[in-house]
Amino acid sequence: MSYFKTVALIPAAGIGKRMGASINKQYLELSGVPIVVRTLALFESSPRVDAIFLVTPADEIPYCQKHIIDSHRFTKVSSIVAGGAERQHSVLNGLNAMESRVSADTVVLIHDGVRPFLTNAMIDDSIALALIHDGVVVAVPVKDTIKTVHNGIIQNTPPRESLWQAQTPQTFRFSKIHGAHISAETDRFSGTDDASLIERAGGQVHILRGDYQNIKITTPEDLILAEAFLQESKRKDEPCRFR
């Protein structure tokens, strides 16, 4: 059996309560195209990515197959996997589903299904860095002053230059991230992101400078901002599979 060298794992199993819409946020349209379609297209078009594993709610798999994968002729989607109760469970389900098709050193890019403004350079650089580090997180320096607070009282103000806002993709070799997820599941540990599970296991995670436009669309305000980014890319005539 031949193994995939690089796989994109796309968690898109969230309900999206903050969006306040009648359908899950990944199916909301951005200039007439579902958000998750725009996200999948980034990896479909990347020559560095061999396969895509998409994670959705179990009851949405038939809809997703027909209206997302088949309708838009995605050829790299190897499997649609049923999600779990929380994102961490969904990612583990996706990792378990790909286990028989990957090697220990297969690179896995874990990327939010509602983050459609990732660049090709971020994909390429994440893959390259994951081969020499325990993990790679795309991130940007925070713009605002951050306060740590307890019971409504400020405890301290961390130096802003040391703070970064984590984005996705978060990229790892399969054996490292799968092992970290299994350990967390066994110990009933809940991390804030995939990188935190590697950190918990003693691994060192490298930061890759991202882009402030690489937003996660979770609120109505995010959708407005995303439309503005898309219109700006049209104005600049930047390459995009969907307009």
Phi, psi and omega in degrees: 000135175273144183253148174292137177275325182219129183231139171260127176250116187248099174287121178219047185252008182285152178276325176075050182299326184292338180286332178067026181260167181278347177234161179297146191302329182293341180263355175297148185266141175243107187051045173086000181236129179306141183305314184295331176295316179298321179293313179300323182298330179299318183275328175301322184272352181278123178291347181276344185258125183272325186206160179232133172246119183255131180250123180225167172303143185305320184283355179258359184301312179300318178299315183296319179299314185284312190265344179251303186285303183292316184299325183256009171057045174282127183256344183269352181287105184280329183200145168253120189251141177289132180282176179246190183294324179231165182304318181301320178293322180297317179295317178298320176301318179294318178296318178298322182293330183267356190305322183281352184248004183230164174256175180301326184264004175302135179274130180243119175263115179262117189223134181300135180294343181248035176236081191269009184247025174295148179257158176300324180296322179295321177297309183298315182291324178298317180297313182298316182288329180294339179284343183238357178233166177290338178183163180223132178238124171287131184205164176229149176298143178291147181266328186261160172289134182252136177246139168265134190229141174225124181054039177080003182246131178295128178267317177195172179237100180298145178299126187298328184294344179264359186253132178232146177265115183287139175238199168227158014284154167246125197236136186211162166284145190305312185300324181289312184285326178294315178298320180295321179291319179296318178299317179296320179295318180297319183270001182056041178264132178250117180264163180279338174200179182293323180299327181296334178286324175292317178301317180300326180277003178092006180280159178254125184251128182271142176267131174247122182300124182261216184218140181293345177278351181280061187274156172262121186275103184233347181229164177303326179295323177297323181295321177297316180296320180297319177299321179295318178298319182294317179295325178293322178293325176295318181298322180276355181058042177283149182295135181204131183294324181240136177248000000 
